[in-house]
Amino acid sequence: MYLVSLGAGILAGVVYGLINVRSPAPPAIALVGLLGMLIGEQVVPVAKRMLDGVPVTKAWFASECKPRITGVPSAKREAADESRPG
């Protein structure tokens, strides 16, 4: 994982260099970049679902992807967590 993380950081640095943004990036650019990373992470589960022939519904996206992008747990997950003992 450390090497993958390093590789991703190098790639981000190359992209920043190509678009002439100094690192550390100005806060707004850095935050937009982080948002892009969060959204980009959700491409994989969506693509897997589509390749499996399972439809990508609004309800599935809201329960599986949106919480990971926004950091706010879905109501379904909160209910499941509350029903667990202990």
Steps between C-alpha positions, in 0.01 A plus 500: 500500500785741577651460153161545336444813707843631405430429133168682518672796665766510230231488232314786669827695517558447128148620421550806723826571320333471159230752592750729676353474851754520779482252784356538749215618283288797600221378734220523244694302238605241758142453621368462146774243439398307811136507389610363164683218678190412703282499189762306303506227765134433427565427132627152593187371681273656236703340218503161676125516544448591135735223380304251712184610318343643815330838455645803674192640669462830678424312824815287470714804422349690794566215743839382375681788329359824633600431865859435391511823302330721759614326820139490622378145573187385321182455702506128417849457647415703810196280563709184455764633741237585762344153479829323577541390859769644709 
